[in-house]
Protein backbone atom coordinates (compact mmCIF):
# COMPACT_ATOMS: atom_id res chain seq x y z
CA UNK A 1 0.00 0.00 0.00
CA UNK A 2 1.29 3.46 -0.87
CA UNK A 3 2.08 6.01 1.79
CA UNK A 4 -0.93 7.28 3.67
CA UNK A 5 -1.86 10.88 2.87
CA UNK A 6 -1.07 13.54 5.45
CA UNK A 7 -4.11 14.85 7.28
CA UNK A 8 -4.71 18.46 8.27
CA UNK A 9 -7.60 20.26 9.90
CA UNK A 10 -9.42 23.06 8.13
CA UNK A 11 -11.79 24.71 10.59
CA UNK A 12 -12.23 21.37 12.33
CA UNK A 13 -12.66 19.22 9.22
CA UNK A 14 -10.02 16.81 7.90
CA UNK A 15 -8.26 17.35 4.58
CA UNK A 16 -5.89 14.74 3.19
CA UNK A 17 -2.89 15.99 1.24
CA UNK A 18 -0.98 13.87 -1.27
CA UNK A 19 0.27 14.09 -4.85
CA UNK A 20 -1.57 11.17 -6.47
CA UNK A 21 -5.15 10.76 -5.31
CA UNK A 22 -6.24 8.59 -8.29
CA UNK A 23 -3.33 6.18 -7.78
CA UNK A 24 -4.14 5.86 -4.09
CA UNK A 25 -7.79 5.15 -4.89
CA UNK A 26 -6.87 2.52 -7.48
CA UNK A 27 -4.79 0.74 -4.84
CA UNK A 28 -7.75 0.87 -2.47
CA UNK A 29 -9.91 -0.54 -5.25
CA UNK A 30 -7.53 -3.43 -5.89
CA UNK A 31 -7.42 -4.25 -2.19
CA UNK A 32 -11.21 -4.01 -1.93
CA UNK A 33 -11.07 -1.35 0.73
CA UNK A 34 -14.32 0.58 0.80
CA UNK A 35 -13.74 4.32 0.51
CA UNK A 36 -15.88 7.43 0.77
CA UNK A 37 -14.35 10.38 -1.09
CA UNK A 38 -15.41 13.91 -0.13
CA UNK A 39 -14.35 16.91 -2.21
CA UNK A 40 -14.22 19.75 0.30
CA UNK A 41 -14.71 23.43 -0.50
CA UNK A 42 -15.53 26.54 1.53
CA UNK A 43 -19.28 26.23 1.02
CA UNK A 44 -19.35 22.65 2.28
CA UNK A 45 -17.19 23.63 5.25
CA UNK A 46 -19.67 26.29 6.28
CA UNK A 47 -22.60 23.92 5.78
CA UNK A 48 -20.88 21.42 8.07
CA UNK A 49 -20.68 24.06 10.82
CA UNK A 50 -24.49 24.20 10.83
CA UNK A 51 -25.15 20.55 10.00
CA UNK A 52 -23.63 18.16 12.52
CA UNK A 53 -24.65 15.13 10.44
CA UNK A 54 -22.68 16.44 7.46
CA UNK A 55 -19.70 17.26 9.67
CA UNK A 56 -19.69 13.71 11.05
CA UNK A 57 -19.80 12.21 7.56
CA UNK A 58 -16.83 14.33 6.44
CA UNK A 59 -14.87 13.45 9.55
CA UNK A 60 -15.47 9.74 8.94
CA UNK A 61 -14.63 9.78 5.21
CA UNK A 62 -11.54 7.84 4.20
CA UNK A 63 -10.44 10.57 1.78
CA UNK A 64 -11.19 14.31 1.86
CA UNK A 65 -9.55 16.22 -0.99
CA UNK A 66 -9.02 20.00 -1.22
CA UNK A 67 -11.49 20.90 -3.95
CA UNK A 68 -12.20 24.57 -3.38
CA UNK A 69 -9.85 27.53 -3.66
CA UNK A 70 -10.69 28.63 -0.12
CA UNK A 71 -9.58 25.32 1.37
CA UNK A 72 -6.38 25.36 -0.69
CA UNK A 73 -5.51 28.93 0.33
CA UNK A 74 -6.19 28.04 3.96
CA UNK A 75 -3.69 25.18 3.73
CA UNK A 76 -1.12 27.34 1.95
CA UNK A 77 -1.35 30.62 3.85
CA UNK A 78 -2.30 29.48 7.36
CA UNK A 79 -0.75 26.02 7.57
CA UNK A 80 2.20 26.66 5.23
CA UNK A 81 1.53 23.56 3.14
CA UNK A 82 2.51 23.06 -0.48
CA UNK A 83 -0.75 21.81 -1.93
CA UNK A 84 -2.53 21.98 -5.26
CA UNK A 85 -6.27 22.32 -5.72
CA UNK A 86 -7.89 19.04 -6.77
CA UNK A 87 -11.30 19.77 -8.30
CA UNK A 88 -13.65 16.85 -7.73
CA UNK A 89 -14.63 16.72 -11.38
CA UNK A 90 -10.99 16.37 -12.43
CA UNK A 91 -10.33 13.64 -9.86
CA UNK A 92 -13.39 11.76 -11.13
CA UNK A 93 -12.32 12.20 -14.76
CA UNK A 94 -8.81 10.91 -14.12
CA UNK A 95 -10.21 7.94 -12.25
CA UNK A 96 -12.65 7.16 -15.07
CA UNK A 97 -9.83 7.29 -17.61
CA UNK A 98 -7.81 4.86 -15.50
CA UNK A 99 -10.79 2.55 -15.07
CA UNK A 100 -11.19 2.47 -18.83
CA UNK A 101 -7.70 1.10 -19.40
CA UNK A 102 -7.43 -2.50 -20.68
CA UNK A 103 -7.00 -5.01 -17.89
CA UNK A 104 -8.85 -2.96 -15.25
CA UNK A 105 -11.68 -5.10 -13.95
CA UNK A 106 -14.09 -2.61 -12.40
CA UNK A 107 -17.69 -1.61 -12.96
CA UNK A 108 -18.91 1.95 -12.42
CA UNK A 109 -22.35 3.32 -11.60
CA UNK A 110 -23.71 6.85 -12.20
CA UNK A 111 -26.43 8.07 -9.83
CA UNK A 112 -27.88 11.57 -9.74
CA UNK A 113 -28.87 14.54 -11.85
CA UNK A 114 -32.11 15.36 -13.62
CA UNK A 115 -33.86 12.64 -15.64
CA UNK A 116 -31.65 11.53 -18.51
CA UNK A 117 -28.54 13.43 -17.38
CA UNK A 118 -26.73 10.48 -15.79
CA UNK A 119 -27.46 8.39 -18.89
CA UNK A 120 -25.97 11.07 -21.16
CA UNK A 121 -22.93 11.38 -18.89
CA UNK A 122 -22.50 7.61 -19.11
CA UNK A 123 -22.74 7.73 -22.92
CA UNK A 124 -20.09 10.43 -23.01
CA UNK A 125 -17.64 8.35 -21.01
CA UNK A 126 -18.38 5.24 -23.03
CA UNK A 127 -17.40 7.21 -26.13
CA UNK A 128 -14.24 8.52 -24.48
CA UNK A 129 -13.13 5.22 -22.93
CA UNK A 130 -14.59 2.24 -24.86
CA UNK A 131 -13.22 -0.24 -22.31
CA UNK A 132 -15.07 1.38 -19.44
CA UNK A 133 -17.67 -0.95 -17.94
CA UNK A 134 -20.80 0.94 -16.81
CA UNK A 135 -22.92 -1.26 -14.57
CA UNK A 136 -25.87 1.14 -14.59
CA UNK A 137 -27.25 4.66 -14.26
CA UNK A 138 -30.08 6.19 -12.26
CA UNK A 139 -31.64 9.66 -12.10
CA UNK A 140 -31.55 11.64 -8.88
CA UNK A 141 -35.29 12.38 -9.18
CA UNK A 142 -37.47 9.45 -8.20
CA UNK A 143 -40.10 8.15 -5.82
CA UNK A 144 -39.37 6.33 -2.53
CA UNK A 145 -40.30 3.08 -4.26
CA UNK A 146 -37.78 3.72 -7.02
CA UNK A 147 -35.17 4.58 -4.39
CA UNK A 148 -35.64 1.19 -2.79
CA UNK A 149 -35.29 -0.46 -6.19
CA UNK A 150 -32.06 1.48 -6.70
CA UNK A 151 -30.70 0.14 -3.42
CA UNK A 152 -31.57 -3.40 -4.44
CA UNK A 153 -29.91 -2.87 -7.82
CA UNK A 154 -26.70 -1.64 -6.24
CA UNK A 155 -26.64 -4.54 -3.80
CA UNK A 156 -27.10 -6.97 -6.68
CA UNK A 157 -24.66 -5.41 -9.16
CA UNK A 158 -21.90 -4.57 -6.66
CA UNK A 159 -20.21 -1.88 -8.81
CA UNK A 160 -16.70 -1.08 -7.67
CA UNK A 161 -16.91 2.70 -8.20
CA UNK A 162 -20.10 4.70 -7.62
CA UNK A 163 -20.39 8.35 -8.65
CA UNK A 164 -23.17 10.19 -6.80
CA UNK A 165 -24.26 13.57 -8.15
CA UNK A 166 -26.97 14.82 -5.79
CA UNK A 167 -25.37 18.04 -4.60
CA UNK A 168 -24.15 18.95 -1.12
CA UNK A 169 -25.09 17.83 1.50
CA UNK A 170 -27.54 15.33 0.05
CA UNK A 171 -24.94 13.23 -1.77
CA UNK A 172 -22.61 12.95 1.24
CA UNK A 173 -25.43 11.92 3.58
CA UNK A 174 -26.82 9.48 1.01
CA UNK A 175 -23.45 7.79 0.55
CA UNK A 176 -22.94 7.47 4.30
CA UNK A 177 -26.39 5.89 4.70
CA UNK A 178 -26.03 3.47 1.78
CA UNK A 179 -22.38 2.51 1.40
CA UNK A 180 -23.04 -0.70 3.32
CA UNK A 181 -24.81 -1.93 0.17
CA UNK A 182 -21.44 -2.11 -1.65
CA UNK A 183 -18.95 -2.17 1.22
CA UNK A 184 -15.88 -2.69 -0.99
CA UNK A 185 -16.70 0.13 -3.41
CA UNK A 186 -15.28 3.61 -3.86
CA UNK A 187 -18.07 6.17 -3.44
CA UNK A 188 -17.51 9.71 -4.73
CA UNK A 189 -19.81 12.70 -4.45
CA UNK A 190 -19.41 14.57 -7.74
CA UNK A 191 -21.93 17.42 -7.41
CA UNK A 192 -22.88 18.79 -10.82
CA UNK A 193 -20.27 16.83 -12.82
CA UNK A 194 -22.99 14.88 -14.64
CA UNK A 195 -24.32 18.17 -16.03
CA UNK A 196 -20.88 18.96 -17.46
CA UNK A 197 -20.28 15.49 -18.91
CA UNK A 198 -23.74 15.34 -20.44
CA UNK A 199 -23.33 18.74 -22.10
CA UNK A 200 -26.20 20.23 -20.09
CA UNK A 201 -23.85 22.88 -18.67
CA UNK A 202 -20.33 24.07 -19.39
CA UNK A 203 -17.42 24.32 -17.03
CA UNK A 204 -15.64 27.60 -16.34
CA UNK A 205 -12.78 28.55 -18.69
CA UNK A 206 -9.42 27.27 -17.48
CA UNK A 207 -8.07 30.76 -16.79
CA UNK A 208 -10.82 31.36 -14.24
CA UNK A 209 -10.04 28.09 -12.49
CA UNK A 210 -6.32 28.88 -12.53
CA UNK A 211 -7.08 32.16 -10.76
CA UNK A 212 -9.44 30.62 -8.18
CA UNK A 213 -12.47 32.29 -9.79
CA UNK A 214 -14.44 29.25 -10.93
CA UNK A 215 -17.11 30.14 -8.35
CA UNK A 216 -17.75 33.39 -10.24
CA UNK A 217 -18.57 31.50 -13.43
CA UNK A 218 -20.95 29.22 -11.52
CA UNK A 219 -22.68 32.31 -10.14
CA UNK A 220 -22.98 33.66 -13.70
CA UNK A 221 -24.58 30.39 -14.84
CA UNK A 222 -26.78 30.03 -11.76
CA UNK A 223 -27.49 33.48 -10.27
CA UNK A 224 -29.94 31.92 -7.81
CA UNK A 225 -26.86 30.57 -5.98
CA UNK A 226 -25.91 34.01 -4.67
CA UNK A 227 -27.14 33.26 -1.14
CA UNK A 228 -25.04 30.11 -1.03
CA UNK A 229 -22.02 32.09 -2.21
CA UNK A 230 -22.18 34.09 1.01
CA UNK A 231 -20.39 31.08 2.53
CA UNK A 232 -17.19 32.24 0.79
CA UNK A 233 -16.71 35.51 2.73
CA UNK A 234 -17.91 33.72 5.88
CA UNK A 235 -15.20 31.11 5.40
CA UNK A 236 -12.60 33.83 4.77
CA UNK A 237 -13.60 35.65 7.96
CA UNK A 238 -13.29 32.52 10.06
CA UNK A 239 -9.91 31.79 8.51
CA UNK A 240 -8.79 35.34 9.38
CA UNK A 241 -9.94 34.86 12.97
CA UNK A 242 -7.83 31.71 13.13
CA UNK A 243 -4.88 33.60 11.72
CA UNK A 244 -5.21 36.35 14.32
CA UNK A 245 -5.91 34.22 17.36
CA UNK A 246 -4.12 30.98 16.33
CA UNK A 247 -6.83 28.58 17.40
CA UNK A 248 -5.11 25.68 19.12
CA UNK A 249 -5.18 22.21 17.62
CA UNK A 250 -5.71 23.28 14.02
CA UNK A 251 -3.29 22.20 11.32
CA UNK A 252 -1.59 19.30 13.02
CA UNK A 253 -0.47 16.70 10.51
CA UNK A 254 -1.22 13.07 11.24
CA UNK A 255 -1.58 9.78 9.48
CA UNK A 256 -4.96 8.31 8.68
C-alpha positions as CSV (number, residue, x, y, z in Angstrom):
1,X,0.0,0.0,0.0
2,X,1.3,3.5,-0.9
3,X,2.1,6.0,1.8
4,X,-0.9,7.3,3.7
5,X,-1.9,10.9,2.9
6,X,-1.1,13.5,5.4
7,X,-4.1,14.9,7.3
8,X,-4.7,18.5,8.3
9,X,-7.6,20.3,9.9
10,X,-9.4,23.1,8.1
11,X,-11.8,24.7,10.6
12,X,-12.2,21.4,12.3
13,X,-12.7,19.2,9.2
14,X,-10.0,16.8,7.9
15,X,-8.3,17.4,4.6
16,X,-5.9,14.7,3.2
17,X,-2.9,16.0,1.2
18,X,-1.0,13.9,-1.3
19,X,0.3,14.1,-4.8
20,X,-1.6,11.2,-6.5
21,X,-5.2,10.8,-5.3
22,X,-6.2,8.6,-8.3
23,X,-3.3,6.2,-7.8
24,X,-4.1,5.9,-4.1
25,X,-7.8,5.2,-4.9
26,X,-6.9,2.5,-7.5
27,X,-4.8,0.7,-4.8
28,X,-7.8,0.9,-2.5
29,X,-9.9,-0.5,-5.2
30,X,-7.5,-3.4,-5.9
31,X,-7.4,-4.2,-2.2
32,X,-11.2,-4.0,-1.9
33,X,-11.1,-1.4,0.7
34,X,-14.3,0.6,0.8
35,X,-13.7,4.3,0.5
36,X,-15.9,7.4,0.8
37,X,-14.3,10.4,-1.1
38,X,-15.4,13.9,-0.1
39,X,-14.3,16.9,-2.2
40,X,-14.2,19.7,0.3
41,X,-14.7,23.4,-0.5
42,X,-15.5,26.5,1.5
43,X,-19.3,26.2,1.0
44,X,-19.3,22.7,2.3
45,X,-17.2,23.6,5.2
46,X,-19.7,26.3,6.3
47,X,-22.6,23.9,5.8
48,X,-20.9,21.4,8.1
49,X,-20.7,24.1,10.8
50,X,-24.5,24.2,10.8
51,X,-25.2,20.5,10.0
52,X,-23.6,18.2,12.5
53,X,-24.7,15.1,10.4
54,X,-22.7,16.4,7.5
55,X,-19.7,17.3,9.7
56,X,-19.7,13.7,11.0
57,X,-19.8,12.2,7.6
58,X,-16.8,14.3,6.4
59,X,-14.9,13.4,9.6
60,X,-15.5,9.7,8.9
61,X,-14.6,9.8,5.2
62,X,-11.5,7.8,4.2
63,X,-10.4,10.6,1.8
64,X,-11.2,14.3,1.9
65,X,-9.6,16.2,-1.0
66,X,-9.0,20.0,-1.2
67,X,-11.5,20.9,-4.0
68,X,-12.2,24.6,-3.4
69,X,-9.9,27.5,-3.7
70,X,-10.7,28.6,-0.1
71,X,-9.6,25.3,1.4
72,X,-6.4,25.4,-0.7
73,X,-5.5,28.9,0.3
74,X,-6.2,28.0,4.0
75,X,-3.7,25.2,3.7
76,X,-1.1,27.3,1.9
77,X,-1.4,30.6,3.9
78,X,-2.3,29.5,7.4
79,X,-0.7,26.0,7.6
80,X,2.2,26.7,5.2
81,X,1.5,23.6,3.1
82,X,2.5,23.1,-0.5
83,X,-0.8,21.8,-1.9
84,X,-2.5,22.0,-5.3
85,X,-6.3,22.3,-5.7
86,X,-7.9,19.0,-6.8
87,X,-11.3,19.8,-8.3
88,X,-13.7,16.8,-7.7
89,X,-14.6,16.7,-11.4
90,X,-11.0,16.4,-12.4
91,X,-10.3,13.6,-9.9
92,X,-13.4,11.8,-11.1
93,X,-12.3,12.2,-14.8
94,X,-8.8,10.9,-14.1
95,X,-10.2,7.9,-12.2
96,X,-12.6,7.2,-15.1
97,X,-9.8,7.3,-17.6
98,X,-7.8,4.9,-15.5
99,X,-10.8,2.5,-15.1
100,X,-11.2,2.5,-18.8
101,X,-7.7,1.1,-19.4
102,X,-7.4,-2.5,-20.7
103,X,-7.0,-5.0,-17.9
104,X,-8.8,-3.0,-15.3
105,X,-11.7,-5.1,-13.9
106,X,-14.1,-2.6,-12.4
107,X,-17.7,-1.6,-13.0
108,X,-18.9,2.0,-12.4
109,X,-22.4,3.3,-11.6
110,X,-23.7,6.9,-12.2
111,X,-26.4,8.1,-9.8
112,X,-27.9,11.6,-9.7
113,X,-28.9,14.5,-11.8
114,X,-32.1,15.4,-13.6
115,X,-33.9,12.6,-15.6
116,X,-31.7,11.5,-18.5
117,X,-28.5,13.4,-17.4
118,X,-26.7,10.5,-15.8
119,X,-27.5,8.4,-18.9
120,X,-26.0,11.1,-21.2
121,X,-22.9,11.4,-18.9
122,X,-22.5,7.6,-19.1
123,X,-22.7,7.7,-22.9
124,X,-20.1,10.4,-23.0
125,X,-17.6,8.3,-21.0
126,X,-18.4,5.2,-23.0
127,X,-17.4,7.2,-26.1
128,X,-14.2,8.5,-24.5
129,X,-13.1,5.2,-22.9
130,X,-14.6,2.2,-24.9
131,X,-13.2,-0.2,-22.3
132,X,-15.1,1.4,-19.4
133,X,-17.7,-1.0,-17.9
134,X,-20.8,0.9,-16.8
135,X,-22.9,-1.3,-14.6
136,X,-25.9,1.1,-14.6
137,X,-27.3,4.7,-14.3
138,X,-30.1,6.2,-12.3
139,X,-31.6,9.7,-12.1
140,X,-31.6,11.6,-8.9
141,X,-35.3,12.4,-9.2
142,X,-37.5,9.4,-8.2
143,X,-40.1,8.1,-5.8
144,X,-39.4,6.3,-2.5
145,X,-40.3,3.1,-4.3
146,X,-37.8,3.7,-7.0
147,X,-35.2,4.6,-4.4
148,X,-35.6,1.2,-2.8
149,X,-35.3,-0.5,-6.2
150,X,-32.1,1.5,-6.7
151,X,-30.7,0.1,-3.4
152,X,-31.6,-3.4,-4.4
153,X,-29.9,-2.9,-7.8
154,X,-26.7,-1.6,-6.2
155,X,-26.6,-4.5,-3.8
156,X,-27.1,-7.0,-6.7
157,X,-24.7,-5.4,-9.2
158,X,-21.9,-4.6,-6.7
159,X,-20.2,-1.9,-8.8
160,X,-16.7,-1.1,-7.7
161,X,-16.9,2.7,-8.2
162,X,-20.1,4.7,-7.6
163,X,-20.4,8.3,-8.6
164,X,-23.2,10.2,-6.8
165,X,-24.3,13.6,-8.2
166,X,-27.0,14.8,-5.8
167,X,-25.4,18.0,-4.6
168,X,-24.1,19.0,-1.1
169,X,-25.1,17.8,1.5
170,X,-27.5,15.3,0.1
171,X,-24.9,13.2,-1.8
172,X,-22.6,13.0,1.2
173,X,-25.4,11.9,3.6
174,X,-26.8,9.5,1.0
175,X,-23.5,7.8,0.6
176,X,-22.9,7.5,4.3
177,X,-26.4,5.9,4.7
178,X,-26.0,3.5,1.8
179,X,-22.4,2.5,1.4
180,X,-23.0,-0.7,3.3
181,X,-24.8,-1.9,0.2
182,X,-21.4,-2.1,-1.6
183,X,-18.9,-2.2,1.2
184,X,-15.9,-2.7,-1.0
185,X,-16.7,0.1,-3.4
186,X,-15.3,3.6,-3.9
187,X,-18.1,6.2,-3.4
188,X,-17.5,9.7,-4.7
189,X,-19.8,12.7,-4.5
190,X,-19.4,14.6,-7.7
191,X,-21.9,17.4,-7.4
192,X,-22.9,18.8,-10.8
193,X,-20.3,16.8,-12.8
194,X,-23.0,14.9,-14.6
195,X,-24.3,18.2,-16.0
196,X,-20.9,19.0,-17.5
197,X,-20.3,15.5,-18.9
198,X,-23.7,15.3,-20.4
199,X,-23.3,18.7,-22.1
200,X,-26.2,20.2,-20.1
201,X,-23.9,22.9,-18.7
202,X,-20.3,24.1,-19.4
203,X,-17.4,24.3,-17.0
204,X,-15.6,27.6,-16.3
205,X,-12.8,28.5,-18.7
206,X,-9.4,27.3,-17.5
207,X,-8.1,30.8,-16.8
208,X,-10.8,31.4,-14.2
209,X,-10.0,28.1,-12.5
210,X,-6.3,28.9,-12.5
211,X,-7.1,32.2,-10.8
212,X,-9.4,30.6,-8.2
213,X,-12.5,32.3,-9.8
214,X,-14.4,29.3,-10.9
215,X,-17.1,30.1,-8.4
216,X,-17.7,33.4,-10.2
217,X,-18.6,31.5,-13.4
218,X,-21.0,29.2,-11.5
219,X,-22.7,32.3,-10.1
220,X,-23.0,33.7,-13.7
221,X,-24.6,30.4,-14.8
222,X,-26.8,30.0,-11.8
223,X,-27.5,33.5,-10.3
224,X,-29.9,31.9,-7.8
225,X,-26.9,30.6,-6.0
226,X,-25.9,34.0,-4.7
227,X,-27.1,33.3,-1.1
228,X,-25.0,30.1,-1.0
229,X,-22.0,32.1,-2.2
230,X,-22.2,34.1,1.0
231,X,-20.4,31.1,2.5
232,X,-17.2,32.2,0.8
233,X,-16.7,35.5,2.7
234,X,-17.9,33.7,5.9
235,X,-15.2,31.1,5.4
236,X,-12.6,33.8,4.8
237,X,-13.6,35.6,8.0
238,X,-13.3,32.5,10.1
239,X,-9.9,31.8,8.5
240,X,-8.8,35.3,9.4
241,X,-9.9,34.9,13.0
242,X,-7.8,31.7,13.1
243,X,-4.9,33.6,11.7
244,X,-5.2,36.3,14.3
245,X,-5.9,34.2,17.4
246,X,-4.1,31.0,16.3
247,X,-6.8,28.6,17.4
248,X,-5.1,25.7,19.1
249,X,-5.2,22.2,17.6
250,X,-5.7,23.3,14.0
251,X,-3.3,22.2,11.3
252,X,-1.6,19.3,13.0
253,X,-0.5,16.7,10.5
254,X,-1.2,13.1,11.2
255,X,-1.6,9.8,9.5
256,X,-5.0,8.3,8.7
